[in-house]
Amino acid sequence: MKEWTLEERYRVLQSADEIADLHERITKSVYRQKFHVQPITGLSSDPNGFVYHEGKWHLFYQWTPWGAVHGLKYWYHVISEDLVHWTNAGIGLKPDSFYDNKGTHSGSAISADGELYFFYTGNHRDENWVRTPYTCAAKLGADGKVQKLPEPLFGPRDDYSEHQRDPKVVYNAEKNKYYILIGAQTLDERGTALVYESDQLLEGWKLAGQLHVPGYEKFGGMWECPYIVNISGKDVLIFSPQYTKLPGRGESTNHNVYFIGKMDYDTLTFTPETDYQYLDFGFDFYAAQGAANVDDPDKAILISWIGLPDNHYPTEPEEWEGSMTLPRELRVSGSRLIQTPVAGITDLREEEIPAEGKLPEFGELEATFTGEDTDLNLYTKADGSGGFRIHYDAAKKVATIDRTGMDKRFNENVGEILDMPLPNGLQKFQIFIDCCSVEIFANDGEATFTSHIYPTEAEHNYTLSHYNSLKIWKYKASVKDDFVV
């Protein structure tokens, strides 16, 4: 594995020519995704600036151009008209000012009055590598280029640690105000969120206070990517707690959780109805972001990074890493979220293939079950051995996913076996397989499980027991892997 110097990681991209050969090389990888957004080169991490604006969906992702390493971050821009087909649009934000000299870090977007606005963390470091995070803003110009404000909206507070980032802007119609949620850490290293408010998007921001979630004053060491959305009259708080281990999550210290409850903007108190719940039970799911300007009070649209901070993946030697999940529609059912793949994804079905033990390179599986113990093993060898193994225990109502049988193993120290509880038993799996990812939707969205997977040439078979029906479709590609910088 390449050892990166600080200078290499934080090198400024001067010209597209510098990475043209790298792009050409990585497009030959057998693991390049066919219907998931992925980096044109290097590394992609958090989704940013996800928004619907004037008939198009805009999505950005954190991007380090040079290789599969976290370093100088840009926002890379992709566009879609249907959340299924995505086109590369080039760099959206670049680290070219004093306030973001070492990276344009994560943030959000909002469409208002015909204009598209962006909010992001400017990662500034001085000559001693001391970090100062600024909350910065930008606006989409008439030429389609993002234009930064010359000064930040506000700087960090010295009564919190340097970890203040990931501004998520929301509008509350009842208050007729805009709010920015900032992921933060207290001086005694507890995770929280700060709330800023303003009547206008590009000025007048002031601290309203710290978000209160009763019972969770000591939950994790940092809350990344906080997000509040109202779905069907209930508020949903989603965030990524770091620097903590949680039950059933192996050795990982990075998670994505949610609460359903009620947000009071007068007291800045989010009162949850139940304990926290996992947004996804998989190995590789983090930094989920909801789209702004979803014109439907009964759903939200969410996308996430398939990956975790500090983890490493088998495409690192190929000098690229990372993908986005499929966009998901979120709905509230009682005290939990229901997540389903975005409407229209099944339009990619090209042909149904016989259920004869062979997996397509990329596509979809849909299986229904009898309610008994079940084993579904994906990416096995021809004799049925090895693979990405899913065992459902009917007595426990738990599906256990085990990737220790794969030839290419990775992040073994974090954990390779995880459970997905299914309180209502197992009735159905809808599974999307791409060239290096698996996304499982159980019981029409009751639970989900996301994982990277890197099958070898010999690992393209499957076995299945105790089921009612099985359908498999090949998919058409929907992501253009064009070189646009």
N, C-alpha and C positions, 0 to 999 in steps of 0.2 A: 504494500500500500504506500502511495506517495506521501512523503512528509512535506507539508506546505510551510514555507516561511511566511512571516507576517507580511512581508512586502509582496509576495506572490498572491496571497489571499486578498489583499486590499489594493491591488493594482487597478488603476482606472482604465476602463475600456475607451480607447481613443477612436477606433475605427472598426466597422463590421469585418473588414478584411482580417483582423487579428483572430477571429474565431470562425471564419468561413470553413477552413479545413477541418476544424474540430467538429462542426456541425455535420459536414459530409461524412466523417468517420462514424459518428454516433448514430446516424440514420441507418446504418447497416446493422445495428444491433438487433438481435432476435427478440430483445425485450422492449423494443419501442412500442408504446401503446397505440391502439387503433381507434379507441373511442373515449379515451380519457386525456384531459389536458396534461401536458408534460413540458419540461424545459427544452428550449431549442438547443441549448448547450448547458453544461455545468449543472447546477443544483437549483431546484425549485423547492420552496417550503411554504410558508403561510399564504393562504388566499387573501387578497386585499381588494378594496375598492369594488366590491361586488354590488352591482346596481342595474336597474332597468331604466333606460333613458332614451326617449324618442324612438321607440320601436326596436331597440336593440339591448341585449344584455352585455354589459361590460364587466370583465373580470381581469384582475391583475394578480400576479403572484410574486413573492419574494424570489429574486433571481441573483445568483452569483455566476457570472459567465464562464469562469476559467476551468471549473471542474467540480467534482462532487465534494465540495467543501464549503463551510460557512465562512463568508468573508464580506467583501464590499457588496452591499445589497442594492439592487435596482428593483423597480416595479416593472415587470413585463406585462404587456397588454394583449389580451385575446378578446374576440368579439363573437357573439352568437345571436341569431334571430329566434332560436327555439330551445336553447339550453342543451341541445344535442350535437349540433354541428358547430365546430369552433374553428376560427381562422386567426392566425398570428397577425398581430398589428404592430409589433415592435415595442421599443422601450417607452414606457409611460412616464416614469419619474426616474431621474438619475441623480446621484450624489454629487452635485456641482455647486453647492453653496457652503458658506461658513457653518451654517446650522446643521447640515447633514453631510459633513465632509467625510464621514466614515460609514455612510449608509442611509438610504431612504427606507426606514423600517416600517413595520406593519401599520395599517390603518384602514379607513373605510371611505365610502362615498355616499352622496345623496344628490338626487335630482330635485330642483326647486325652481319654479318660475322659468322653466325652459333652459336653465343652466345646470351644468354638472360640476359639483364641487368635490374636492378630495381632502382628506385629513390624514396625516401620517406622522410618524415619529421620526424626527431628524436626529440621527445618531452622530453627535459631535464628540470628538476626542481631541485633547490637547497634546502637546509634545511629550507629556509624561503618560499618555494613554489613559488619562482620567476622562470618564464619560460624563457628558451632559445631555440628557434627552430633552428635545424641544418638541412641542406639539405645533406642527406646521400645517399650512393649507395651500391649496392650489385650485385652479379652475380650468376647465376645458375650453380652449380658445376656438375661435371660428375656423382656424386652420386645422383643427383636429389635434393640435399639440397641447400638452398640459403646461399651464403657466403658473409658476409658483408665486405666492405672495413674498415680498422682499423681507418681511420680518415674521417670526413665529407668532402664533396666536397667544401662546404663553409658554413659559419655561417650567422647569421642575420645581417642586417645593422641597425646601431643605429639611422639613420635618418628616419626610419620608426618605427611604433609601433611593439610590440612583435608578432603581427598577420602577420606572413610570413610563408606560408605553401602550401602544395599540389603541389609539383613539377610535371609538365607535360612536358615530353621530346618529342620534335619533330625534324625531320630532314628536312632541306630545301635543295633540290637538286640544285637549282639555285645558292645558296650561298656556297654549299658544306660544310654546317655547321650544328651543332646541337644547338638547343635552348631549354632552360628550362623556362617555364612560372611558376611564383610563385604568388599565391594569396596573396594580401598584403593590408595593411591599412596605410595611411599616419598619421603623428603625430597629425593632426587635424581631424582624424577619418573619412577620405574619403576612399572609396574602390578603389582599383587599382590592377594592376599586374606588377611585375618586370620581366624583360627579361635578362637572362644570356646566354652567347654564348661560344662555344668551338669547336675546330676542332676534338676533341676526346671525347669519352663518359666518361671516368673515370679520366680525369685530364684536367687542363688548363682552367677551367671555370672562367669567369670574368663577371662582371655586364656590360651589354650593355646599360641599362637604364630603364626607366619607360614606360610602354605601354601607348600610347595616343589614346583615342577614342574621336574625336571632338564632343563636345556637351554633353559629359558624364563625365565631370571632377568632378561632385558632385553627383554621382549616387550610393547610398548605402553606408554602413559603412565598408564593407569588401567584397572582391571578392574571394569566394572559388572556387576551382577546375576549373581554367581557362584552355581553350583548343582551339587551332586553327587547323582547317583542311581545305584542299582544296578539293572541290567537283565540278566536271565538270567545272573547271576553275575559280570558285568563292571561296573566302575564307569565312569560317564560324567561328565566335567567339562565344563560349559557356562558360557561367560561372554562378555562384550562388551568387547573391548579398544578403548580410545579413544586419540586423539592419535597415531595412527600410520597410515601407508599400508602396505597389504599387496598382494602380487602378484595381479594380475588383478582388482583392485577399483577401478580408476580413481583418481580424486582423493579418494575418501572416506577419512575418518579415523575412522569408526565402523563396527564390524564385529560379527558374532556367530560364534563358533567353538566347536569341541568337541574333546575328547580322549577316547579309549577307553583304559582302563588299569586300574590298581589303586591304591586309596586306602589308605594306612596311617595310621590315626589316632594311633598311638603316636609316629611320627616326623613326622606332618603332611606326608607326602610322597605326591604323586600321581605315579605312574610311568606315563607314556604308552606305548602299544604302537607308535604311529606319530606322525608330525608332526601338528600341528593340522589340522583340516579345517573347511571352511565349513559352517555349519549350514544356510544358504540362500544361493543364488547371486544373488538378486535385488537390485534397486535399493533397495527399501524394506522392510527386515526388521531388527528390533533389539529388545534387552532381553527376550529370550525367558525365560519363566518356566514351570517345571514344576509341575504340580498336586501338592499333598500328599494323602496318604491314598488313593492309587490302589491298590486291593487286587488287584494282579496282578504277580507277580515278573518277568514276561516283557515288560512294557511300561511306559512312562511316558506321560503326557499333557502336551503342551506348547502354549503359546499365545504369540504375540508381537505387538508393536506394528508395524503397517504404517506405517513412517515412520522417519526418522533425526533425531537431534539437529541443530539448526542448519539443517535443510532447510526449504524453503517450498513450498507447494502451491497449486494454482489455486482452492481453495475459501476461501482467506484473505479475499478481499473479501466473502464470504458470512458471515464471522465464525465459521467452524468448520473443524476439520481433524482427521484421524486416524481410524483404525479398528484393530480387532484382527484378526489372522489367524483362519482357521478353526482350532479345536483340532486337534492332530495326535497320532496314536498313534506313539510311538517304540519301535522294536525294534532289537536288535543283530544284525547279520549279519557275521560275521568281524570285520574291523577298521573297520567303518563303521556308521553309523546308517541305518536305513530309516524313512522318515517317510510315513505315509499319513493321509489325511483321516479324522477321527473317524468311527467306525461310526455309521450312522444318517443321515449327511448326504445320502445318495442317496435317502432317503425324501422329500426335498423335490422330487423329480422330478414335474413336473405332466403334461407331455406331451412326447413326442418330436416334434421338428419336422423337416421335410424338409431335407436337406443341399443347399440351393439358394443358398448364398452370403450368407444373412442371419443376423445374430446376434440372439439374444434380448436383452432389456434386462438380464436376469440369469439365470444358469443354469449348465449344465455341458456341456463338449465332451469326447468320448472318441475318440481317433484311434489306430489302429495303423498301422505303417509297414513298408515293404518292405526297409529297410536301406540304401537309396540316399540320395543327397543329397535333402533335402526343404526346402520352403519353406511355412510356415504363417504367413499374414499376417492378423492380427486387426484389427478396427476400420479397415478400409480404406474408401475412398470407393467409390461405385458402380462406377467404372471399374477398381477394383483397385489404385489408386495410394495411396501413403502407408501409414499404419497402424503397428501394433505388430508388428514383423516378427521372425519366428523362422526362422533358417536353420540347418539341420543339415548339417555337413560330415562325410560318412561316413569319409573318409580320416583326418581328425583326431579323429573321435569327439567332436565338440564342437558344441553348439547355441549359436548367437550370437543374442542378443536385442537388438533395436535399436528404441528408441522415438523416434528423431529424425524419423520421418515423421508424427507426430501433429500436429494443428493447435495444441493446447495443450501447449507445451513448458515444462519447469520443471527446476530444479536442473541446468542445462546445464553449470555449472562443475564439478559433482561427477562427471558422466559419464552418457551416455545409451546406451552400448553395453557389454554385459557378456557373458561366456562362461559356459556351464554345461557342464563336462566330463561325458561319459557313457562311462566306460571300457568298458562292455559294449555300446556302440552304442545306437541308438535303436530301441526296439520299440513304445513306447506313451507317449502323453501323456494325462493326465486334467487338464483345465483348468477352474477355477471362475472365472467372471466375475460380478462384481457391478457396481454402478453406478459405482464408482471404483476397482476393484481387479481384479487378475488374479493367480491362484495356480496355478502349473504344478507338477504332480507327474509326474516322468518315470519310466518303467519301474517302476510300482508302488512308488514312493517311494525309488528309488535316488538321486535328486537332486530338489531343489525350487527354484522361482524365484518370488519375490513382488514385485509392483510395483503402485504406484498408477498409475492411468490415467484420463484425463478426456476421453472422446470427445465430439465435437460432434454435432449432429443429423445431419450428413452422414456420420459415421464409424461405421456399424453393419453393415458388410459384412465378408466374409472371403474369402481364396483359399487353396487347399491343393493341393500337388502330390506325386506319388509316395507314395501311401498305400494301405493295404489296406482300411481301413474308417473310417467317420466317423459318430458318433452325436451328436446335440445335443438337450438337454432344456431346456425352460423350467422355472423353479423356483417354488415357493411361497415367500412371505416367511416368515421365522421369527424376526425381531427386531421387538419392539414398540417403536415410536418414541414412547412415551408420555412426557408431561411429569410426572416424579416427582422431587421434590427433598427 
